[in-house]
Amino acid sequence: MDALVDSLSILIVTWNGDELLANCLDSVARVYSTHPEIIVVDNAAAPSTRELVGKYPNAKYLSTKENLGFAGGNNLGFVATTRKYVLLLNNDTIIHEDSFSPLLRFLAANAKVGIVQGTMNTPARNNGLDVCGEDLWPWGLLHHRLIGKPTASTKLKAKRVFAAKGAMLMMKREVVDSLDGELFDGSFRNYFEDIDFCFRARKRGWQTWFIPTPPIDHLCAQTSGRFDQRDIMERYFRNILKSFHRNFGFWGHLFTIPCFLLAMFVRSPRIFFRIIIKPRQG
């Protein structure tokens, strides 16, 4: 374990997920003891979650008055972190060995790199890789790098990417400082807030990289799976459009956004017309 782990804050947002959270925190403690600072944001304000977090001496519990989603929960938690590097970690992840030191070393060694993501394995998907960074194609669709490839046999290399996945996203604190203190757009609540964050950081000159690490397990969709999938898809598309309108310049508005709208219509005409005819904020 690298000494840089003492410079790490781990930020976990949870919502009625005590069993998942306990497994996650136990796995962090097994590998890192009490070295990293841990901030847990409870979007359900559950007494059982407060009691659970209290069992870990390096963990701080925060609760919200209402469910702020992944975006708002992380915004609240980020303000409470105190260390140089901050890792956003899903509560449905399990750490088996030191997966964070390679990320910390890469950030420390590269001044222009502000955001990194490590390797995630998905047991529920035949132990295939989770997204190894995101690339954005000119026509507005994301390329989920290496998703589904066998975790055990796929050769991975460090690569600059457009965006990192929020389930295991590590950043330098100064990245958020450079964005006027805004980590995520809270109105996104869930979905595409991590891509939007990397997009905004990219415009400020920060690079995002995927760095191979010992894989952590990501169970995937343990929270989002409890919600209506049509509503999820509508929010996802709305958030993409909001991010594109905010971050793209002239050529993006001329080419990328129209291409994305066409793809959205092909994917789901119902959602397309709901978004175009009845815009909704938040």
BALOBA-1460 file (C-alpha; in Angstrom, 3 decimals):
// residues 282
<rec num="1" residu="m" x="0.000" y="0.000" z="0.000"/>
<rec num="2" residu="d" x="1.357" y="3.373" z="-1.045"/>
<rec num="3" residu="a" x="1.785" y="6.125" z="1.538"/>
<rec num="4" residu="l" x="-0.396" y="8.299" z="-0.696"/>
<rec num="5" residu="v" x="-3.417" y="6.403" z="0.633"/>
<rec num="6" residu="d" x="-3.170" y="8.664" z="3.672"/>
<rec num="7" residu="s" x="-3.988" y="11.538" z="1.294"/>
<rec num="8" residu="l" x="-7.210" y="9.893" z="0.095"/>
<rec num="9" residu="s" x="-10.842" y="10.591" z="0.938"/>
<rec num="10" residu="i" x="-13.368" y="7.947" z="-0.141"/>
<rec num="11" residu="l" x="-16.878" y="9.256" z="-0.788"/>
<rec num="12" residu="i" x="-19.791" y="6.778" z="-0.814"/>
<rec num="13" residu="v" x="-23.441" y="7.643" z="-1.401"/>
<rec num="14" residu="t" x="-26.066" y="5.158" z="-0.217"/>
<rec num="15" residu="w" x="-29.848" y="4.853" z="-0.168"/>
<rec num="16" residu="n" x="-31.471" y="2.030" z="1.812"/>
<rec num="17" residu="g" x="-28.527" y="-0.232" z="1.074"/>
<rec num="18" residu="d" x="-27.051" y="-1.258" z="4.430"/>
<rec num="19" residu="e" x="-26.049" y="-4.765" z="3.367"/>
<rec num="20" residu="l" x="-24.237" y="-3.482" z="0.299"/>
<rec num="21" residu="l" x="-22.606" y="-0.684" z="2.272"/>
<rec num="22" residu="a" x="-21.432" y="-3.031" z="5.031"/>
<rec num="23" residu="n" x="-19.781" y="-5.329" z="2.501"/>
<rec num="24" residu="c" x="-18.122" y="-2.371" z="0.810"/>
<rec num="25" residu="l" x="-16.825" y="-0.803" z="4.031"/>
<rec num="26" residu="d" x="-15.626" y="-4.163" z="5.339"/>
<rec num="27" residu="s" x="-13.645" y="-4.737" z="2.160"/>
<rec num="28" residu="v" x="-12.044" y="-1.281" z="2.361"/>
<rec num="29" residu="a" x="-11.106" y="-1.883" z="5.988"/>
<rec num="30" residu="r" x="-9.540" y="-5.268" z="5.186"/>
<rec num="31" residu="v" x="-7.270" y="-3.761" z="2.558"/>
<rec num="32" residu="y" x="-6.600" y="-0.261" z="3.893"/>
<rec num="33" residu="s" x="-7.368" y="-0.430" z="7.622"/>
<rec num="34" residu="t" x="-8.129" y="3.150" z="8.755"/>
<rec num="35" residu="h" x="-5.791" y="4.983" z="6.359"/>
<rec num="36" residu="p" x="-8.257" y="6.675" z="3.992"/>
<rec num="37" residu="e" x="-10.854" y="9.102" z="5.209"/>
<rec num="38" residu="i" x="-14.353" y="7.809" z="4.434"/>
<rec num="39" residu="i" x="-17.437" y="9.986" z="4.015"/>
<rec num="40" residu="v" x="-20.780" y="8.186" z="3.729"/>
<rec num="41" residu="v" x="-23.784" y="10.202" z="2.540"/>
<rec num="42" residu="d" x="-27.111" y="8.579" z="3.389"/>
<rec num="43" residu="n" x="-29.860" y="9.735" z="1.050"/>
<rec num="44" residu="a" x="-32.426" y="7.869" z="3.163"/>
<rec num="45" residu="a" x="-31.374" y="9.286" z="6.566"/>
<rec num="46" residu="a" x="-31.826" y="5.801" z="8.065"/>
<rec num="47" residu="p" x="-30.875" y="5.221" z="11.736"/>
<rec num="48" residu="s" x="-29.558" y="1.771" z="10.817"/>
<rec num="49" residu="t" x="-27.125" y="3.298" z="8.317"/>
<rec num="50" residu="r" x="-25.902" y="5.834" z="10.867"/>
<rec num="51" residu="e" x="-25.278" y="2.989" z="13.321"/>
<rec num="52" residu="l" x="-23.468" y="0.954" z="10.665"/>
<rec num="53" residu="v" x="-21.113" y="3.773" z="9.666"/>
<rec num="54" residu="g" x="-20.340" y="4.442" z="13.336"/>
<rec num="55" residu="k" x="-18.582" y="1.079" z="13.536"/>
<rec num="56" residu="y" x="-15.744" y="2.336" z="11.309"/>
<rec num="57" residu="p" x="-13.405" y="4.768" z="13.112"/>
<rec num="58" residu="n" x="-12.263" y="6.537" z="9.944"/>
<rec num="59" residu="a" x="-15.789" y="6.989" z="8.546"/>
<rec num="60" residu="k" x="-18.013" y="10.050" z="8.879"/>
<rec num="61" residu="y" x="-21.787" y="9.840" z="8.428"/>
<rec num="62" residu="l" x="-23.840" y="12.529" z="6.692"/>
<rec num="63" residu="s" x="-27.554" y="12.397" z="5.981"/>
<rec num="64" residu="t" x="-29.857" y="14.365" z="3.717"/>
<rec num="65" residu="k" x="-33.340" y="15.708" z="4.381"/>
<rec num="66" residu="e" x="-34.462" y="14.325" z="1.015"/>
<rec num="67" residu="n" x="-33.055" y="11.941" z="-1.564"/>
<rec num="68" residu="l" x="-30.628" y="14.082" z="-3.555"/>
<rec num="69" residu="g" x="-29.637" y="11.295" z="-5.920"/>
<rec num="70" residu="f" x="-26.074" y="10.313" z="-6.756"/>
<rec num="71" residu="a" x="-25.190" y="13.814" z="-7.953"/>
<rec num="72" residu="g" x="-26.549" y="15.756" z="-4.997"/>
<rec num="73" residu="g" x="-25.310" y="13.220" z="-2.461"/>
<rec num="74" residu="n" x="-21.778" y="13.423" z="-3.783"/>
<rec num="75" residu="n" x="-21.927" y="17.216" z="-3.848"/>
<rec num="76" residu="l" x="-22.849" y="17.204" z="-0.168"/>
<rec num="77" residu="g" x="-20.187" y="14.669" z="0.712"/>
<rec num="78" residu="f" x="-17.425" y="16.332" z="-1.263"/>
<rec num="79" residu="v" x="-17.651" y="19.449" z="0.899"/>
<rec num="80" residu="a" x="-16.940" y="17.257" z="3.942"/>
<rec num="81" residu="t" x="-13.818" y="15.609" z="2.486"/>
<rec num="82" residu="t" x="-10.482" y="17.023" z="3.648"/>
<rec num="83" residu="r" x="-7.757" y="15.273" z="1.685"/>
<rec num="84" residu="k" x="-5.879" y="15.976" z="-1.533"/>
<rec num="85" residu="y" x="-7.402" y="13.117" z="-3.540"/>
<rec num="86" residu="v" x="-11.055" y="12.103" z="-3.546"/>
<rec num="87" residu="l" x="-12.454" y="8.776" z="-4.730"/>
<rec num="88" residu="l" x="-16.115" y="8.381" z="-5.621"/>
<rec num="89" residu="l" x="-16.967" y="4.764" z="-4.861"/>
<rec num="90" residu="n" x="-20.295" y="3.000" z="-5.323"/>
<rec num="91" residu="n" x="-21.731" y="1.238" z="-2.299"/>
<rec num="92" residu="d" x="-22.176" y="-1.935" z="-4.389"/>
<rec num="93" residu="t" x="-18.434" y="-2.481" z="-4.840"/>
<rec num="94" residu="i" x="-16.053" y="-4.889" z="-3.136"/>
<rec num="95" residu="i" x="-12.294" y="-4.276" z="-2.906"/>
<rec num="96" residu="h" x="-10.029" y="-7.343" z="-2.785"/>
<rec num="97" residu="e" x="-6.530" y="-5.847" z="-2.830"/>
<rec num="98" residu="d" x="-4.825" y="-2.480" z="-3.177"/>
<rec num="99" residu="s" x="-6.610" y="-1.058" z="-6.219"/>
<rec num="100" residu="f" x="-6.262" y="2.600" z="-5.250"/>
<rec num="101" residu="s" x="-2.490" y="3.117" z="-5.009"/>
<rec num="102" residu="p" x="-1.928" y="2.840" z="-8.808"/>
<rec num="103" residu="l" x="-4.503" y="5.586" z="-9.326"/>
<rec num="104" residu="l" x="-2.965" y="7.804" z="-6.669"/>
<rec num="105" residu="r" x="0.537" y="7.371" z="-8.083"/>
<rec num="106" residu="f" x="-0.624" y="8.241" z="-11.598"/>
<rec num="107" residu="l" x="-2.389" y="11.384" z="-10.414"/>
<rec num="108" residu="a" x="0.623" y="12.445" z="-8.359"/>
<rec num="109" residu="a" x="3.042" y="11.904" z="-11.250"/>
<rec num="110" residu="n" x="1.072" y="13.718" z="-13.961"/>
<rec num="111" residu="a" x="0.262" y="17.384" z="-13.468"/>
<rec num="112" residu="k" x="-2.299" y="17.595" z="-16.289"/>
<rec num="113" residu="v" x="-4.204" y="14.488" z="-15.245"/>
<rec num="114" residu="g" x="-7.086" y="15.364" z="-12.953"/>
<rec num="115" residu="i" x="-9.365" y="12.309" z="-13.100"/>
<rec num="116" residu="v" x="-8.667" y="8.570" z="-13.232"/>
<rec num="117" residu="q" x="-10.638" y="5.351" z="-13.149"/>
<rec num="118" residu="g" x="-9.483" y="1.832" z="-12.302"/>
<rec num="119" residu="t" x="-10.564" y="-1.672" z="-13.316"/>
<rec num="120" residu="m" x="-13.975" y="-3.010" z="-12.328"/>
<rec num="121" residu="n" x="-15.215" y="-6.584" z="-12.651"/>
<rec num="122" residu="t" x="-18.925" y="-7.419" z="-12.889"/>
<rec num="123" residu="p" x="-19.648" y="-10.832" z="-11.311"/>
<rec num="124" residu="a" x="-23.284" y="-10.794" z="-12.449"/>
<rec num="125" residu="r" x="-22.139" y="-10.503" z="-16.063"/>
<rec num="126" residu="n" x="-19.951" y="-13.614" z="-16.181"/>
<rec num="127" residu="n" x="-17.042" y="-11.769" z="-14.570"/>
<rec num="128" residu="g" x="-16.714" y="-9.440" z="-17.493"/>
<rec num="129" residu="l" x="-15.196" y="-5.996" z="-17.357"/>
<rec num="130" residu="d" x="-17.241" y="-2.989" z="-16.466"/>
<rec num="131" residu="v" x="-16.632" y="0.139" z="-18.538"/>
<rec num="132" residu="c" x="-12.906" y="0.905" z="-18.798"/>
<rec num="133" residu="g" x="-13.450" y="4.584" z="-19.439"/>
<rec num="134" residu="e" x="-15.810" y="6.283" z="-21.876"/>
<rec num="135" residu="d" x="-15.081" y="7.714" z="-25.313"/>
<rec num="136" residu="l" x="-17.468" y="10.176" z="-26.953"/>
<rec num="137" residu="w" x="-18.019" y="9.693" z="-30.668"/>
<rec num="138" residu="p" x="-18.525" y="12.775" z="-32.880"/>
<rec num="139" residu="w" x="-22.204" y="11.892" z="-33.373"/>
<rec num="140" residu="g" x="-22.908" y="12.046" z="-29.653"/>
<rec num="141" residu="l" x="-22.907" y="8.407" z="-28.587"/>
<rec num="142" residu="l" x="-20.672" y="6.966" z="-25.894"/>
<rec num="143" residu="h" x="-18.292" y="4.110" z="-26.520"/>
<rec num="144" residu="h" x="-18.123" y="1.987" z="-23.356"/>
<rec num="145" residu="r" x="-14.557" y="0.742" z="-23.612"/>
<rec num="146" residu="l" x="-14.046" y="-3.036" z="-23.268"/>
<rec num="147" residu="i" x="-17.333" y="-3.603" z="-21.441"/>
<rec num="148" residu="g" x="-18.130" y="-7.298" z="-21.137"/>
<rec num="149" residu="k" x="-14.668" y="-8.511" z="-22.088"/>
<rec num="150" residu="p" x="-13.335" y="-11.266" z="-19.776"/>
<rec num="151" residu="t" x="-11.727" y="-9.584" z="-16.775"/>
<rec num="152" residu="a" x="-9.209" y="-12.363" z="-16.167"/>
<rec num="153" residu="s" x="-7.792" y="-12.597" z="-19.689"/>
<rec num="154" residu="t" x="-8.147" y="-9.119" z="-21.240"/>
<rec num="155" residu="k" x="-4.884" y="-7.203" z="-21.475"/>
<rec num="156" residu="l" x="-5.385" y="-3.678" z="-20.233"/>
<rec num="157" residu="k" x="-3.269" y="-0.605" z="-20.850"/>
<rec num="158" residu="a" x="-3.361" y="2.915" z="-19.486"/>
<rec num="159" residu="k" x="-5.308" y="5.101" z="-21.900"/>
<rec num="160" residu="r" x="-6.541" y="8.640" z="-22.010"/>
<rec num="161" residu="v" x="-10.335" y="8.630" z="-22.254"/>
<rec num="162" residu="f" x="-13.107" y="11.163" z="-22.532"/>
<rec num="163" residu="a" x="-14.685" y="10.307" z="-19.187"/>
<rec num="164" residu="a" x="-14.485" y="7.987" z="-16.194"/>
<rec num="165" residu="k" x="-17.317" y="6.024" z="-14.631"/>
<rec num="166" residu="g" x="-18.547" y="7.412" z="-11.335"/>
<rec num="167" residu="a" x="-18.582" y="4.031" z="-9.605"/>
<rec num="168" residu="m" x="-14.771" y="4.252" z="-9.211"/>
<rec num="169" residu="l" x="-13.740" y="7.780" z="-10.116"/>
<rec num="170" residu="m" x="-10.729" y="9.359" z="-8.419"/>
<rec num="171" residu="m" x="-9.826" y="13.021" z="-8.783"/>
<rec num="172" residu="k" x="-7.523" y="15.725" z="-7.545"/>
<rec num="173" residu="r" x="-9.373" y="18.130" z="-5.281"/>
<rec num="174" residu="e" x="-8.093" y="21.027" z="-7.386"/>
<rec num="175" residu="v" x="-10.167" y="19.821" z="-10.352"/>
<rec num="176" residu="v" x="-13.352" y="20.730" z="-8.500"/>
<rec num="177" residu="d" x="-11.757" y="23.979" z="-7.340"/>
<rec num="178" residu="s" x="-11.101" y="24.862" z="-10.984"/>
<rec num="179" residu="l" x="-14.793" y="24.300" z="-11.743"/>
<rec num="180" residu="d" x="-15.825" y="26.955" z="-9.226"/>
<rec num="181" residu="g" x="-16.405" y="24.305" z="-6.598"/>
<rec num="182" residu="e" x="-19.064" y="22.428" z="-8.570"/>
<rec num="183" residu="l" x="-18.522" y="18.670" z="-8.618"/>
<rec num="184" residu="f" x="-21.773" y="17.521" z="-10.208"/>
<rec num="185" residu="d" x="-24.763" y="19.405" z="-11.535"/>
<rec num="186" residu="g" x="-27.235" y="18.578" z="-8.776"/>
<rec num="187" residu="s" x="-30.204" y="18.835" z="-11.137"/>
<rec num="188" residu="f" x="-28.977" y="15.679" z="-12.891"/>
<rec num="189" residu="r" x="-29.686" y="13.637" z="-9.723"/>
<rec num="190" residu="n" x="-28.636" y="10.392" z="-11.420"/>
<rec num="191" residu="y" x="-27.157" y="9.429" z="-14.802"/>
<rec num="192" residu="f" x="-24.565" y="11.213" z="-16.944"/>
<rec num="193" residu="e" x="-23.400" y="13.467" z="-14.105"/>
<rec num="194" residu="d" x="-19.985" y="11.750" z="-14.175"/>
<rec num="195" residu="i" x="-19.597" y="12.254" z="-17.935"/>
<rec num="196" residu="d" x="-20.664" y="15.887" z="-17.622"/>
<rec num="197" residu="f" x="-18.102" y="16.414" z="-14.842"/>
<rec num="198" residu="c" x="-15.286" y="15.016" z="-16.984"/>
<rec num="199" residu="f" x="-16.511" y="17.070" z="-19.954"/>
<rec num="200" residu="r" x="-16.371" y="20.301" z="-17.917"/>
<rec num="201" residu="a" x="-12.958" y="19.376" z="-16.503"/>
<rec num="202" residu="r" x="-11.675" y="18.660" z="-20.013"/>
<rec num="203" residu="k" x="-12.673" y="22.183" z="-21.077"/>
<rec num="204" residu="r" x="-10.512" y="23.510" z="-18.215"/>
<rec num="205" residu="g" x="-7.492" y="21.576" z="-19.457"/>
<rec num="206" residu="w" x="-7.703" y="18.463" z="-17.256"/>
<rec num="207" residu="q" x="-7.115" y="14.986" z="-18.669"/>
<rec num="208" residu="t" x="-9.044" y="11.840" z="-17.736"/>
<rec num="209" residu="w" x="-7.352" y="8.421" z="-17.863"/>
<rec num="210" residu="f" x="-8.227" y="4.778" z="-17.400"/>
<rec num="211" residu="i" x="-5.494" y="3.055" z="-15.382"/>
<rec num="212" residu="p" x="-5.394" y="-0.753" z="-15.035"/>
<rec num="213" residu="t" x="-5.604" y="-1.777" z="-11.392"/>
<rec num="214" residu="p" x="-6.340" y="-4.959" z="-9.476"/>
<rec num="215" residu="p" x="-10.051" y="-5.245" z="-10.256"/>
<rec num="216" residu="i" x="-12.730" y="-4.410" z="-7.746"/>
<rec num="217" residu="d" x="-16.120" y="-6.104" z="-8.016"/>
<rec num="218" residu="h" x="-19.029" y="-3.912" z="-9.073"/>
<rec num="219" residu="l" x="-22.429" y="-5.536" z="-8.588"/>
<rec num="220" residu="c" x="-24.131" y="-2.943" z="-10.849"/>
<rec num="221" residu="a" x="-27.634" y="-1.431" z="-10.737"/>
<rec num="222" residu="q" x="-28.270" y="-2.392" z="-7.113"/>
<rec num="223" residu="t" x="-29.940" y="0.976" z="-6.498"/>
<rec num="224" residu="s" x="-31.153" y="2.010" z="-9.951"/>
<rec num="225" residu="g" x="-32.664" y="-1.430" z="-10.490"/>
<rec num="226" residu="r" x="-35.365" y="-0.525" z="-7.969"/>
<rec num="227" residu="f" x="-36.774" y="2.254" z="-10.186"/>
<rec num="228" residu="d" x="-38.860" y="2.333" z="-13.354"/>
<rec num="229" residu="q" x="-36.492" y="1.769" z="-16.260"/>
<rec num="230" residu="r" x="-38.458" y="4.018" z="-18.624"/>
<rec num="231" residu="d" x="-38.137" y="6.923" z="-16.209"/>
<rec num="232" residu="i" x="-34.431" y="6.186" z="-15.895"/>
<rec num="233" residu="m" x="-33.971" y="6.279" z="-19.671"/>
<rec num="234" residu="e" x="-35.870" y="9.564" z="-19.959"/>
<rec num="235" residu="r" x="-33.756" y="11.219" z="-17.262"/>
<rec num="236" residu="y" x="-30.595" y="9.835" z="-18.882"/>
<rec num="237" residu="f" x="-31.472" y="11.385" z="-22.252"/>
<rec num="238" residu="r" x="-32.497" y="14.696" z="-20.674"/>
<rec num="239" residu="n" x="-29.212" y="14.895" z="-18.786"/>
<rec num="240" residu="i" x="-27.202" y="14.141" z="-21.911"/>
<rec num="241" residu="l" x="-28.901" y="16.930" z="-23.803"/>
<rec num="242" residu="k" x="-28.396" y="19.376" z="-20.953"/>
<rec num="243" residu="s" x="-24.703" y="18.510" z="-20.781"/>
<rec num="244" residu="f" x="-24.262" y="18.772" z="-24.535"/>
<rec num="245" residu="h" x="-25.971" y="22.169" z="-24.696"/>
<rec num="246" residu="r" x="-23.803" y="23.468" z="-21.868"/>
<rec num="247" residu="n" x="-20.475" y="22.078" z="-23.015"/>
<rec num="248" residu="f" x="-20.450" y="21.938" z="-26.797"/>
<rec num="249" residu="g" x="-19.518" y="24.911" z="-28.929"/>
<rec num="250" residu="f" x="-20.768" y="25.873" z="-32.372"/>
<rec num="251" residu="w" x="-19.824" y="22.674" z="-34.205"/>
<rec num="252" residu="g" x="-21.237" y="20.464" z="-31.497"/>
<rec num="253" residu="h" x="-24.578" y="22.243" z="-31.732"/>
<rec num="254" residu="l" x="-24.467" y="22.100" z="-35.507"/>
<rec num="255" residu="f" x="-23.562" y="18.420" z="-35.856"/>
<rec num="256" residu="t" x="-23.307" y="16.348" z="-32.653"/>
<rec num="257" residu="i" x="-26.552" y="17.339" z="-30.957"/>
<rec num="258" residu="p" x="-28.727" y="16.815" z="-34.095"/>
<rec num="259" residu="c" x="-27.085" y="13.407" z="-34.595"/>
<rec num="260" residu="f" x="-27.788" y="12.480" z="-30.998"/>
<rec num="261" residu="l" x="-31.417" y="13.597" z="-31.287"/>
<rec num="262" residu="l" x="-31.818" y="11.367" z="-34.322"/>
<rec num="263" residu="a" x="-30.305" y="8.423" z="-32.435"/>
<rec num="264" residu="m" x="-32.603" y="9.124" z="-29.492"/>
<rec num="265" residu="f" x="-35.638" y="9.103" z="-31.807"/>
<rec num="266" residu="v" x="-34.596" y="5.751" z="-33.271"/>
<rec num="267" residu="r" x="-33.969" y="4.328" z="-29.794"/>
<rec num="268" residu="s" x="-37.261" y="5.484" z="-28.292"/>
<rec num="269" residu="p" x="-39.715" y="7.714" z="-30.166"/>
<rec num="270" residu="r" x="-41.898" y="7.934" z="-27.056"/>
<rec num="271" residu="i" x="-39.122" y="9.372" z="-24.915"/>
<rec num="272" residu="f" x="-37.983" y="11.619" z="-27.775"/>
<rec num="273" residu="f" x="-41.393" y="13.294" z="-28.058"/>
<rec num="274" residu="r" x="-41.796" y="13.552" z="-24.279"/>
<rec num="275" residu="i" x="-38.495" y="15.403" z="-24.036"/>
<rec num="276" residu="i" x="-38.994" y="17.635" z="-27.082"/>
<rec num="277" residu="i" x="-42.652" y="18.465" z="-26.503"/>
<rec num="278" residu="k" x="-42.582" y="18.661" z="-22.713"/>
<rec num="279" residu="p" x="-39.183" y="19.773" z="-21.411"/>
<rec num="280" residu="r" x="-38.683" y="19.231" z="-17.709"/>
<rec num="281" residu="q" x="-36.146" y="20.700" z="-15.306"/>
<rec num="282" residu="g" x="-34.385" y="18.627" z="-12.630"/>
